[in-house]
Amino acid sequence: MNVLLLSMPDSFEHMPPVAIRMPNGALTSLAGNVDPHHRVAVADLILVHRQVRETVTRLVRELDPEVVGLSIMTFQRRTAGRIIDLVRALRPGVKIVVGGYDPSLAPEAYENMGVDYLVRSEGEVAFRELLRALEQGSGFEKIGGLSYRDGERWVHNPARAPHRLEDSEIRLPKRDARVLDGYTLLGRQVDVIETSRGCTFDCSFCSIIEMRGRNFHTYSFDRVLADIRDAYGHGARTIFLVDDNITLNVKRFEALCEAIIAAGLNKIDYFVQAMTSAIANHGETLAPLMRRAGFRYVFLGIENILENDLEFLNASAKNTERTNGQNTGNATLKAIDYIRRNQMFVVGGLIVGSPGDTRESIEANLEFARRYVDWPYIQHPTPYPRTPMTKEFRDQGLIMNERLEEYDGTTAVVRTEHLPAEEVEFLRWKAERWMKVHHVPAALKHDPGFVLLRGWKMLLHTFRGSSVRSMLGLESEKKVFERYREIRRAEREYV
């Protein structure tokens, strides 16, 4: 069969295509796990976010797919619907399959979108079995995690248990399946790998545990190193480890760093997500080891520096420092110190706008980010399907915006008990754009060519809405913010 797999072109505000074009690792993993006689093409539409219709039209005509699959997040649902309509118009008989966070957590939303099949949670084995069933014309009812249209009704098969990655059932990704190029992070070719899946914490904002439960499974180091070598062989010089919670097992992470060093793969720049408690409690040995292994950026899940907000986010446990087995307070500052002391940079993941937040509590978090974070990744609580947070917001009547295309994390769609949603977003926007400028010298030192050639585009993106009048102080920041929001809406419509 000819199969075309698409990721959506909609981007996060914190990951603008001018600077960051990250591949969707799930699609190449699907491509690597189907039976080898299928011809699979993977297209990350973020690479052509200004030419989506033209690109999809060309690919459908050139590849003549019998199956088209789409990976979708909640804020990309509207775009996915438009792409499905386009594909249907180009090839009416094609089978449409959807998967990813949004279809897994809100399958009912896709029942009237022209979709034939929906794969819930992990997809490698289910998609392989789906293609076999399509070839045979039967057996759909046996595929765990599959939802499918049967005449006028939808059938939702029982969930599939999370894959035990240790058993080698999931093969390596097939990066050769990509038909577009241009994956970059600050000018360097970037790729993604995973060494584990899952998390055992229960943060109220997290979709992972809703998709797969609270569990943690790991790949063997031989497989991980083979994946890194493959990414490097395909040109990647920066690699993002996309594990849900790689620091859940610190001893394993330390051993992985040692394995990377021993394999001579520590000349690559690595980007990883980490818990503050893990770095704070083990940083004396872990942080130097990470640096020797090539880690450059650490996305630190700070979430919030105020205990009340951490309790609402259900994130206190993973942000607690422990000394001699006793809890001794918030781990964030100690974790940051270990990271910076070892010449790595902190990407600060914070969430502002929880129900009890006041102007003062939001400003306290923003001031913390100004002082201690190298690159801000500040978001607002967003009521994604089925997360515990969503129920709380609905019960309290705090959701002010049901336009899912704006559920991108940086558009405030819920109010607090004290502030309207727009004011919460304004406070973050006003502070955050200047924080990003502070990282320019470090980026210039590491990637001078990119910053000198494209830095001006990054600044224009960061300061969208500003004008000569605003730079001269002749316009209020609120006016600039209103203009920025209009530009952002226009960008969404364009995509």
PAKEDO-91655 format. One record per residue (C-alpha): residue number from 1; residue in one letter; z negated, x negated, y negated. Coordinates in Angstrom, 2 decimals, padded with zeros to 5 digits. Last residue first. Example, Ala and Ser with C-alpha at 12.3 -4.5 7.8 and 13.67 -1.06 7.14 Angstrom:
2
2,S,-007.14,-013.67,001.06
1,A,-007.80,-012.30,004.50
end
This chain:
495
495,V,-008.35,002.28,-028.04
494,Y,-007.31,003.45,-031.49
493,E,-009.87,006.26,-031.49
492,R,-012.67,003.81,-030.72
491,E,-011.52,001.47,-033.47
490,A,-011.37,004.39,-035.93
489,R,-014.98,005.28,-035.12
488,R,-016.02,001.65,-035.70
487,I,-014.21,001.59,-039.04
486,E,-015.97,004.79,-040.10
485,R,-019.33,003.30,-039.09
484,Y,-018.58,000.15,-041.08
483,R,-017.77,002.23,-044.17
482,E,-021.09,004.04,-043.91
481,F,-022.84,000.68,-043.50
480,V,-021.14,-000.72,-046.59
479,K,-022.32,002.29,-048.59
478,K,-025.85,001.87,-047.20
477,E,-025.77,-001.78,-048.21
476,S,-025.33,-000.67,-051.80
475,E,-022.27,-001.64,-053.80
474,L,-022.03,-003.86,-056.88
473,G,-023.96,-006.72,-055.29
472,L,-021.09,-009.18,-055.68
471,M,-020.52,-009.23,-051.93
470,S,-020.52,-005.41,-051.97
469,R,-017.80,-005.36,-054.62
468,V,-015.71,-007.94,-052.77
467,S,-015.92,-005.75,-049.71
466,S,-018.04,-005.37,-046.57
465,G,-017.17,-002.71,-044.00
464,R,-016.63,-005.13,-041.15
463,F,-019.01,-008.07,-041.60
462,T,-019.24,-009.18,-037.97
461,H,-015.52,-008.62,-037.37
460,L,-014.50,-010.55,-040.48
459,L,-016.90,-013.31,-039.48
458,M,-015.39,-013.52,-035.99
457,K,-011.90,-013.59,-037.48
456,W,-012.93,-016.45,-039.77
455,G,-014.26,-018.36,-036.79
454,R,-010.89,-018.26,-035.06
453,L,-009.28,-021.62,-035.80
452,L,-012.28,-023.65,-036.94
451,V,-014.62,-021.92,-034.47
450,F,-012.20,-022.36,-031.56
449,G,-011.51,-026.02,-032.23
448,P,-015.14,-026.89,-032.86
447,D,-016.45,-025.49,-029.55
446,H,-019.85,-027.11,-028.95
445,K,-020.66,-028.30,-032.47
444,L,-019.08,-025.25,-034.10
443,A,-021.02,-022.90,-031.80
442,A,-024.28,-024.57,-032.80
441,P,-023.35,-024.41,-036.49
440,V,-022.24,-020.74,-036.18
439,H,-025.49,-019.50,-034.64
438,H,-027.04,-018.54,-038.00
437,V,-024.11,-016.23,-038.71
436,K,-025.18,-013.95,-035.87
435,M,-028.57,-013.36,-037.47
434,W,-026.82,-012.15,-040.63
433,R,-025.07,-009.37,-038.70
432,E,-028.32,-008.39,-037.02
431,A,-030.45,-007.48,-039.98
430,K,-028.34,-004.79,-041.63
429,W,-027.05,-003.45,-038.31
428,R,-030.54,-003.03,-036.83
427,L,-031.93,-001.22,-039.88
426,F,-028.80,000.93,-040.19
425,E,-028.97,001.98,-036.54
424,V,-032.53,003.24,-036.90
423,E,-031.58,005.02,-040.13
422,E,-028.66,006.77,-038.44
421,A,-030.88,007.98,-035.61
420,P,-033.30,009.71,-037.97
419,L,-036.78,008.18,-038.24
418,H,-040.37,009.21,-037.43
417,E,-040.38,010.83,-033.98
416,T,-037.42,008.62,-033.12
415,R,-033.81,009.71,-033.24
414,V,-031.29,009.40,-030.44
413,V,-027.60,008.44,-030.57
412,A,-028.01,005.05,-032.23
411,T,-024.67,003.28,-031.88
410,T,-025.29,-000.23,-030.62
409,G,-025.80,000.64,-026.96
408,D,-022.26,001.84,-026.31
407,Y,-022.97,005.56,-025.96
406,E,-020.52,006.30,-028.79
405,E,-017.71,007.34,-026.41
404,L,-020.28,009.75,-024.95
403,R,-020.27,012.01,-027.99
402,E,-023.49,013.95,-027.28
401,N,-025.33,012.80,-030.41
400,M,-028.78,013.79,-031.66
399,I,-030.86,013.29,-028.53
398,L,-034.53,013.56,-029.58
397,G,-035.40,016.97,-028.16
396,Q,-038.59,015.69,-026.51
395,D,-037.60,016.87,-023.02
394,R,-034.09,015.52,-023.58
393,F,-035.38,012.08,-024.60
392,E,-037.73,011.97,-021.63
391,K,-035.01,013.04,-019.21
390,T,-032.67,010.33,-020.51
389,M,-035.29,007.59,-020.21
388,P,-035.66,008.26,-016.49
387,T,-031.97,007.32,-016.05
386,R,-029.80,010.07,-014.56
385,P,-026.78,009.67,-016.85
384,Y,-027.19,007.21,-019.75
383,P,-029.51,008.32,-022.53
382,T,-029.24,005.25,-024.82
381,P,-032.19,003.35,-026.22
380,H,-030.78,001.24,-029.06
379,Q,-029.53,-002.31,-028.69
378,I,-030.19,-005.80,-029.96
377,Y,-028.21,-008.68,-028.50
376,P,-029.12,-011.32,-031.05
375,W,-028.00,-014.95,-030.72
374,D,-030.41,-017.81,-031.31
373,V,-033.56,-015.70,-031.17
372,Y,-036.95,-016.85,-032.46
371,R,-037.29,-016.23,-036.17
370,R,-034.68,-013.58,-036.88
369,A,-035.43,-011.85,-033.57
368,F,-039.13,-011.59,-034.44
367,E,-038.20,-010.15,-037.83
366,L,-036.06,-007.54,-036.09
365,N,-038.91,-006.62,-033.75
364,A,-041.37,-006.22,-036.63
363,E,-038.77,-004.30,-038.64
362,I,-038.50,-001.76,-035.83
361,S,-042.27,-001.35,-035.70
360,E,-042.50,-000.95,-039.49
359,R,-039.71,001.61,-039.75
358,T,-041.52,003.64,-037.12
357,D,-040.88,003.72,-033.39
356,G,-042.71,006.30,-031.26
355,P,-039.59,007.68,-029.56
354,S,-037.94,004.29,-028.89
353,G,-035.50,003.02,-031.54
352,V,-035.31,-000.70,-030.90
351,I,-034.26,-002.48,-027.69
350,L,-034.18,-006.27,-027.51
349,G,-032.05,-008.74,-025.54
348,G,-032.28,-012.09,-027.28
347,V,-029.62,-014.58,-026.32
346,V,-031.74,-017.70,-026.30
345,F,-029.97,-021.06,-026.36
344,M,-030.57,-024.05,-024.10
343,Q,-031.62,-027.52,-025.24
342,N,-034.61,-027.84,-022.90
341,R,-037.21,-027.22,-025.60
340,R,-035.23,-024.13,-026.53
339,I,-035.62,-022.51,-023.12
338,Y,-039.25,-023.50,-022.63
337,D,-040.20,-022.28,-026.11
336,I,-038.39,-018.99,-025.60
335,A,-040.33,-018.35,-022.40
334,K,-043.63,-019.11,-024.12
333,L,-042.77,-016.79,-026.99
332,T,-041.77,-013.94,-024.67
331,A,-044.57,-013.90,-022.12
330,N,-046.64,-011.09,-023.61
329,G,-050.29,-011.22,-022.62
328,T,-052.63,-013.17,-020.33
327,N,-052.35,-011.34,-017.01
326,Q,-054.50,-013.19,-014.48
325,G,-053.30,-015.03,-011.35
324,N,-054.34,-018.42,-012.69
323,T,-052.30,-017.75,-015.83
322,R,-049.80,-014.89,-015.95
321,E,-047.42,-014.01,-018.77
320,T,-046.17,-010.44,-018.88
319,N,-042.61,-009.38,-019.73
318,K,-041.54,-008.18,-016.29
317,A,-044.63,-006.02,-015.97
316,S,-044.33,-004.40,-019.39
315,A,-040.82,-003.01,-018.91
314,N,-041.43,000.71,-018.37
313,L,-039.32,001.30,-021.49
312,F,-042.07,003.57,-022.82
311,E,-044.69,000.96,-021.87
310,L,-042.66,-001.78,-023.51
309,D,-042.56,000.34,-026.67
308,N,-046.34,000.66,-026.74
307,E,-046.74,-003.06,-026.02
306,L,-044.73,-004.21,-029.00
305,I,-042.45,-007.25,-028.58
304,N,-039.49,-005.28,-027.22
303,E,-036.79,-005.63,-024.56
302,I,-037.32,-009.40,-024.14
301,G,-034.73,-009.55,-021.39
300,L,-033.64,-013.11,-022.11
299,F,-029.92,-013.79,-021.90
298,V,-030.08,-017.52,-021.30
297,Y,-027.19,-019.59,-022.68
296,R,-026.42,-023.21,-021.73
295,F,-027.10,-023.60,-018.02
294,G,-025.47,-026.77,-016.67
293,A,-027.56,-027.56,-013.58
292,R,-029.53,-030.13,-015.55
291,R,-030.45,-027.41,-018.05
290,M,-031.61,-025.07,-015.31
289,L,-033.77,-027.81,-013.81
288,P,-035.40,-028.52,-017.15
287,A,-036.17,-024.75,-017.48
286,L,-037.52,-024.26,-013.95
285,T,-040.17,-026.98,-013.86
284,E,-042.24,-026.14,-016.96
283,G,-040.59,-022.73,-017.12
282,H,-042.34,-021.20,-014.13
281,N,-044.63,-018.60,-015.71
280,A,-042.80,-018.31,-019.00
279,I,-039.30,-018.29,-017.46
278,A,-040.24,-015.72,-014.80
277,S,-042.19,-013.58,-017.27
276,T,-039.32,-013.51,-019.77
275,M,-036.92,-012.17,-017.18
274,A,-033.50,-013.82,-016.97
273,Q,-029.78,-013.20,-017.49
272,V,-027.50,-016.21,-017.03
271,F,-024.72,-018.12,-018.78
270,Y,-023.46,-021.33,-017.20
269,D,-021.40,-024.07,-018.85
268,I,-019.63,-026.09,-016.13
267,K,-020.35,-029.78,-015.71
266,N,-023.09,-028.85,-013.23
265,L,-020.71,-028.25,-010.32
264,G,-021.33,-031.64,-008.69
263,A,-022.36,-030.00,-005.42
262,A,-025.84,-031.54,-005.61
261,I,-026.30,-030.14,-009.12
260,I,-025.23,-026.63,-008.11
259,A,-027.47,-026.81,-005.04
258,E,-030.47,-027.86,-007.15
257,C,-029.86,-024.93,-009.49
256,L,-029.65,-022.63,-006.47
255,A,-032.93,-023.99,-005.14
254,E,-034.59,-023.19,-008.46
253,F,-033.13,-019.69,-008.32
252,R,-034.45,-019.26,-004.77
251,K,-037.92,-020.36,-005.85
250,V,-037.76,-017.97,-008.80
249,N,-037.01,-014.88,-006.73
248,L,-036.73,-012.05,-009.28
247,T,-035.11,-014.62,-011.55
246,I,-031.59,-013.51,-010.56
245,N,-032.18,-009.97,-011.82
244,D,-029.03,-007.83,-011.95
243,D,-026.87,-010.84,-011.15
242,V,-023.96,-011.37,-013.55
241,L,-023.89,-015.16,-013.47
240,F,-021.53,-015.89,-016.37
239,I,-019.33,-018.93,-015.85
238,T,-017.83,-021.15,-018.53
237,R,-015.13,-023.69,-017.72
236,A,-013.00,-021.24,-015.75
235,G,-009.49,-022.48,-014.86
234,H,-008.70,-020.79,-011.54
233,G,-010.12,-023.77,-009.67
232,Y,-013.36,-023.30,-011.59
231,A,-013.57,-019.68,-010.44
230,D,-012.83,-020.78,-006.87
229,R,-015.40,-023.58,-007.04
228,I,-018.02,-021.13,-008.33
227,D,-017.22,-018.69,-005.52
226,A,-017.45,-021.44,-002.91
225,L,-020.82,-022.44,-004.38
224,V,-022.06,-018.86,-004.07
223,R,-020.79,-018.54,-000.51
222,D,-022.48,-021.74,000.62
221,F,-025.62,-020.67,-001.28
220,S,-025.87,-017.56,000.88
219,Y,-025.64,-014.24,-000.96
218,T,-028.77,-012.34,-001.90
217,H,-030.21,-008.84,-001.62
216,F,-032.83,-007.17,-003.81
215,N,-034.01,-003.58,-003.63
214,R,-035.09,-000.71,-005.84
213,G,-032.48,002.02,-005.41
212,R,-028.72,001.57,-005.49
211,M,-027.26,003.59,-008.37
210,E,-030.44,004.82,-010.05
209,I,-031.93,001.33,-009.68
208,I,-028.96,-000.16,-011.51
207,S,-028.82,002.38,-014.34
206,C,-031.74,000.89,-016.27
205,F,-033.37,002.50,-019.31
204,S,-036.65,003.47,-017.64
203,C,-037.28,000.01,-016.23
202,D,-038.13,000.31,-012.53
201,F,-038.50,-003.22,-011.16
200,T,-037.22,-004.12,-007.69
199,C,-033.81,-005.35,-008.77
198,G,-030.38,-005.38,-007.19
197,R,-027.60,-007.76,-006.30
196,S,-027.48,-011.50,-005.70
195,T,-025.39,-014.62,-006.37
194,E,-022.80,-013.01,-008.60
193,I,-019.83,-014.65,-010.25
192,V,-018.08,-014.17,-013.58
191,D,-015.26,-016.04,-015.32
190,V,-014.68,-017.70,-018.65
189,Q,-011.94,-019.80,-020.21
188,R,-013.35,-021.48,-023.29
187,G,-012.42,-020.23,-026.77
186,L,-015.78,-018.73,-027.67
185,L,-015.93,-016.97,-024.30
184,T,-012.43,-016.41,-022.96
183,Y,-010.46,-014.44,-020.38
182,G,-006.82,-014.64,-021.56
181,D,-004.80,-013.58,-018.55
180,L,-003.19,-010.46,-017.09
179,V,-001.92,-009.84,-013.54
178,R,-005.16,-010.63,-011.73
177,A,-004.80,-010.53,-007.93
176,D,-005.11,-014.32,-007.72
175,R,-008.80,-013.86,-008.51
174,K,-009.47,-012.45,-005.05
173,P,-013.24,-012.14,-004.87
172,L,-015.04,-013.68,-001.87
171,R,-015.82,-011.52,001.16
170,I,-018.58,-008.94,001.43
169,E,-019.71,-008.53,005.06
168,S,-021.17,-012.05,005.00
167,D,-024.43,-010.83,006.59
166,E,-026.67,-012.11,003.75
165,L,-025.18,-009.60,001.32
164,R,-026.99,-006.71,002.90
163,H,-024.87,-003.99,001.36
162,P,-026.76,-001.12,-000.21
161,A,-026.94,001.95,002.05
160,R,-024.00,004.33,001.67
159,A,-024.76,007.71,000.15
158,P,-023.93,010.86,002.10
157,N,-020.43,012.29,001.54
156,H,-019.79,014.41,-001.54
155,V,-017.04,016.96,-000.91
154,W,-015.30,018.53,-003.89
153,R,-013.70,021.97,-003.70
152,E,-010.29,023.45,-004.48
151,G,-008.44,021.69,-001.68
150,D,-010.66,018.92,-000.42
149,R,-011.27,016.60,-003.37
148,Y,-013.24,013.50,-002.58
147,S,-016.64,011.85,-002.95
146,L,-017.24,008.61,-001.06
145,G,-020.59,006.83,-000.68
144,G,-020.36,006.65,003.10
143,I,-016.86,007.09,004.52
142,K,-016.85,009.35,007.60
141,E,-015.57,012.49,005.84
140,F,-012.44,010.64,004.72
139,G,-011.32,010.10,008.33
138,S,-007.77,011.35,008.05
137,G,-004.28,010.64,006.70
136,Q,-004.06,007.36,008.63
135,E,-002.88,005.27,005.67
134,L,-005.17,007.15,003.30
133,A,-008.07,006.65,005.72
132,R,-007.43,002.91,005.81
131,L,-007.32,002.79,002.00
130,L,-010.63,004.66,001.89
129,E,-012.22,002.28,004.40
128,R,-011.46,-000.72,002.18
127,F,-012.72,001.23,-000.83
126,A,-015.99,002.06,000.94
125,V,-016.45,-001.56,002.04
124,E,-016.03,-003.05,-001.44
123,G,-017.36,-000.18,-003.54
122,E,-021.02,-000.48,-004.37
121,S,-022.39,002.65,-006.08
120,R,-020.35,005.86,-005.68
119,V,-016.63,005.80,-004.92
118,L,-014.75,008.79,-006.34
117,Y,-011.50,010.13,-004.93
116,D,-008.70,012.42,-006.15
115,V,-009.26,012.36,-009.92
114,G,-007.30,014.61,-012.29
113,M,-010.21,014.89,-014.72
112,N,-011.73,018.15,-013.48
111,E,-014.17,016.80,-010.89
110,Y,-014.87,013.68,-012.94
109,A,-017.97,014.85,-014.81
108,E,-019.56,015.96,-011.52
107,P,-019.72,012.35,-010.39
106,A,-022.28,011.49,-013.11
105,L,-024.26,008.50,-011.81
104,S,-021.62,006.86,-009.61
103,P,-018.74,007.94,-011.84
102,D,-020.51,006.38,-014.84
101,Y,-021.66,003.10,-013.33
100,G,-018.50,002.08,-011.51
99,G,-015.90,003.98,-009.55
98,V,-012.73,006.04,-009.90
97,V,-009.82,006.61,-007.49
96,I,-006.50,008.22,-008.46
95,K,-003.84,008.78,-005.77
94,V,-000.32,008.66,-007.20
93,G,001.97,011.66,-006.76
92,P,002.62,012.33,-010.46
91,R,003.70,008.77,-011.32
90,L,004.25,008.25,-015.06
89,A,002.61,011.50,-016.16
88,R,-000.29,010.97,-013.74
87,V,-000.75,007.42,-015.01
86,L,-000.89,008.65,-018.62
85,D,-003.36,011.42,-017.81
84,I,-005.58,008.96,-015.93
83,I,-005.41,006.59,-018.91
82,R,-006.54,009.37,-021.25
81,G,-009.42,010.33,-018.98
80,A,-010.49,006.70,-018.71
79,T,-010.59,006.45,-022.50
78,R,-012.95,009.43,-022.64
77,R,-015.21,007.96,-019.96
76,Q,-015.46,004.50,-021.56
75,F,-018.88,005.08,-023.15
74,T,-020.23,005.93,-019.70
73,M,-018.87,002.89,-017.89
72,I,-015.69,003.06,-015.80
71,S,-013.85,001.05,-013.16
70,L,-010.46,002.69,-012.51
69,G,-008.42,002.68,-009.30
68,V,-004.71,003.47,-008.97
67,V,-003.28,004.09,-005.49
66,E,000.41,004.43,-004.51
65,P,001.32,001.83,-007.09
64,D,004.92,001.26,-008.30
63,L,004.15,-002.31,-009.39
62,E,006.72,-002.63,-012.18
61,R,006.66,000.96,-013.45
60,V,002.88,001.30,-013.22
59,L,002.38,-002.11,-014.81
58,R,004.75,-001.41,-017.71
57,T,003.18,001.96,-018.52
56,V,-000.33,000.51,-018.31
55,T,000.66,-002.28,-020.69
54,E,002.41,-000.06,-023.24
53,R,-000.44,002.43,-023.29
52,V,-003.11,-000.27,-023.63
51,Q,-001.48,-002.43,-026.26
50,R,-004.31,-003.16,-028.73
49,H,-006.95,-003.56,-026.01
48,V,-004.66,-005.92,-024.13
47,L,-007.20,-008.36,-022.66
46,I,-009.84,-005.62,-022.59
45,L,-007.41,-003.91,-020.21
44,D,-008.61,-005.98,-017.27
43,A,-005.67,-005.61,-014.86
42,V,-006.05,-006.24,-011.12
41,A,-003.07,-006.01,-008.77
40,V,-003.42,-005.37,-005.04
39,R,-000.66,-005.57,-002.43
38,H,-002.19,-004.34,000.83
37,H,-001.49,-006.30,004.04
36,P,-004.74,-008.26,003.65
35,D,-007.13,-005.39,004.38
34,V,-009.29,-004.77,001.34
33,N,-012.22,-007.04,000.46
32,G,-010.76,-009.55,-001.96
31,A,-009.19,-006.89,-004.17
30,L,-012.49,-005.01,-004.35
29,S,-014.21,-008.24,-005.41
28,T,-011.47,-008.80,-007.99
27,L,-012.26,-005.35,-009.36
26,A,-016.03,-005.77,-009.36
25,G,-015.86,-008.98,-011.38
24,N,-014.59,-007.24,-014.50
23,P,-013.39,-010.15,-016.59
22,M,-015.00,-011.08,-019.93
21,R,-013.04,-011.27,-023.15
20,I,-015.44,-012.62,-025.77
19,A,-014.62,-013.94,-029.26
18,V,-011.92,-011.73,-030.81
17,P,-012.51,-009.26,-028.00
16,P,-015.88,-008.31,-029.53
15,M,-018.86,-008.61,-027.18
14,H,-021.86,-007.45,-029.22
13,E,-020.03,-004.30,-030.35
12,F,-019.30,-003.53,-026.71
11,S,-015.64,-003.17,-025.81
10,D,-013.38,-000.30,-024.76
9,P,-010.36,-001.61,-022.82
8,M,-011.27,-000.08,-019.43
7,S,-010.98,-001.89,-016.12
6,L,-007.90,-001.18,-014.01
5,L,-007.05,-001.61,-010.33
4,L,-003.44,-001.13,-009.18
3,V,-002.78,-000.75,-005.44
2,N,000.53,-001.00,-003.61
1,M,000.00,000.00,000.00
end
